[in-house]
């Protein structure tokens, strides 16, 4: 059992004339005695576990903040002492224990949005498809359709768009469309993904140290 204290969560109850009442979703105050026992137990369980969840979330937040603080201090020390820089393309980096049994990876992913040039690209691609209708295969048509169709949240299918950029098609309009896609890309920020791994021997497979709540139960 964890001894880590849960975060304080409002009880959802008030005392009126010496009688304990529960607050309903509509703001009504009902005496606990007339609320179904299973609803009282459910309320107690949810508030108890939310307290632990909030405390855990804050603890993870502090852990990640401390990690980046310590990593920054380490990189500053290396740069000052040896004139070296840790990391590769776009800030991606891997740090490893001397015995090769533990490692930490930091990956930087850009958040990309697409500007109005994307509509120009779609128009040019549509022109190509119209002229190629007899020669374009169904697979290519499907890839193009996925690239320019938005999902239920209105998000562009980035993976499908990137797949179009890898195609070698000599049609001038296609080349212009691909350039329009590249011009449409705007990097509006980036996010760091930190992952931790361990293994039992230098030649063993890496095992992730799970922090993801959805996967923690199976770890």
Buried (B, 14 or more C-beta within 10 A) or exposed (E): EEEEEBBEBEEEBEEEEEEEBBBEEEEEEEEBEEBEEEEBEEBEEEBEEEBBBBBBEEEEEEEEEEBEEEBEEEBEEEEEEEEEEBEEEEEBBBBEEEEEBBBBBBBBEEEBBBEEBBEBBBEBBBBBBEEBEEEBEEEBEEBBEBBBEEEEEEEBBEEBBEBBEEEEBEBEBBEBBBBBBEBBBEEEEEEBEBBBBEBEEEEEEEEEEBBEEEEEEEE
